Amino acid sequence: MIVIPAIDLKEGKCVRLEQGLMDKDTVFCDNPAEQALEWERQGGELLHIVDLDGAFAGKPANKSAIEAIVKAVRIPTQLGGGIRDIETIKAYLDLGLSRVILGTAAQRNPKLVEEACKLFPGRIVVGIDAKNGLVAVQGWAEVTDVYAVDLARLFEGYGVTAVIYTDISRDGMMQGPNIDATRALAEAISIPVIASGGVSSLKDIENLMAVESAGVTGVITGKAIYTGAIKLAEAVALTKKCRQG
C-alpha cells in the first residue's frame, strides 16, 4: 500500500475542507507547486490533486495551478474535479498528468468511463464519494440513491486503474477512515481501491494496511499531513517497510 498526499485547489490555493463544504475551508498554502515539491521531498510516490472549484462548476477551474504542479514535480500525478468529457481528459493528460479521476461523470455517464479506458488505458481512475453508503456527486453537493458498491460493480471489466473511495462524513474531520466500508467495497470488486477521508494518525494507516489483502492498495491523506498530525515521510517509511517484508 502507498500513501498519497493530497492537494485540494480552491481559487489557486491549497485548502482543506470539512465534509466537502466549500464554506468550511482552511487555506494551508498559497503556492500549490511549492507544496507539491515538499510532498515529493518527503517521499510521496503519487500526488493526488483535486480541483474543488471545478468539481462544483462542472468544468476545469484551476488549470494554471495544476500546470504549475505538474511541471514542478517528477512523481506521477492524478487529478479529479470538473472532468466531464473526453476532450477535458485528453487536455489534462496532454498537460502531463499521469491519470485523471472521473467522479460525477462516472455516476451519470458510465459509458464515458468505458470509452475513456479504451482511449487512455491505465490512466483512468473512478472516484466514488459516499454519504451513509450512497453516492454523492457535484462536489458532494448532491446525494443520489445509488449505493457505492453497486456503482463500483458497474466498472468491472472496463479497465479502470483504481477506485478512490471517500466517506464524506469522515473527510477533513480527523476522526479516522471508515475501515469497514472501505474493506467491504474492496472485497466486492476486483479493481484496486484507494481509501480516502478521515486519516488522522499512523495508526489509521496501519489499520488500512491490515485490510490491504482485500484490495486496498493506497490511502490519500490531506489535513493530517498539513497540520502535522502525520509526518508524510514517516507514513511513507511505514508502508515501504511493509512492502519490503
Stockholm file with secondary structure:
# STOCKHOLM 1.0

chainA/1-245         MIVIPAIDLKEGKCVRLEQGLMDKDTVFCDNPAEQALEWERQGGELLHIVDLDGAFAGKPANKSAIEAIVKAVRIPTQLGGGIRDIETIKAYLDLGLSRVILGTAAQRNPKLVEEACKLFPGRIVVGIDAKNGLVAVQGWAEVTDVYAVDLARLFEGYGVTAVIYTDISRDGMMQGPNIDATRALAEAISIPVIASGGVSSLKDIENLMAVESAGVTGVITGKAIYTGAIKLAEAVALTKKCRQG
#=GR chainA/1-245 SS CEEEEEEEEETTEEEEEETTEEEEEEEEESCHHHHHHHHHHTTCSSEEEEEHHHHHHTSCCCHHHHHHHHHHCCSCEEEESSCCSHHHHHHHHHHTCSEEEESHHHHHCHHHHHHHHHHSTTCEEEEEEEETTEEEETTTTEEEEEEHHHHHHHTTTTTCCEEEEEETTTTTTTSCCCHHHHHHHHHHCSSCEEEESCCCSHHHHHHHHTTGGGTEEEEEECHHHHHTSSCHHHHHHHHHHHHTC
#=GC SS_cons         CEEEEEEEEETTEEEEEETTEEEEEEEEESCHHHHHHHHHHTTCSSEEEEEHHHHHHTSCCCHHHHHHHHHHCCSCEEEESSCCSHHHHHHHHHHTCSEEEESHHHHHCHHHHHHHHHHSTTCEEEEEEEETTEEEETTTTEEEEEEHHHHHHHTTTTTCCEEEEEETTTTTTTSCCCHHHHHHHHHHCSSCEEEESCCCSHHHHHHHHTTGGGTEEEEEECHHHHHTSSCHHHHHHHHHHHHTC
//
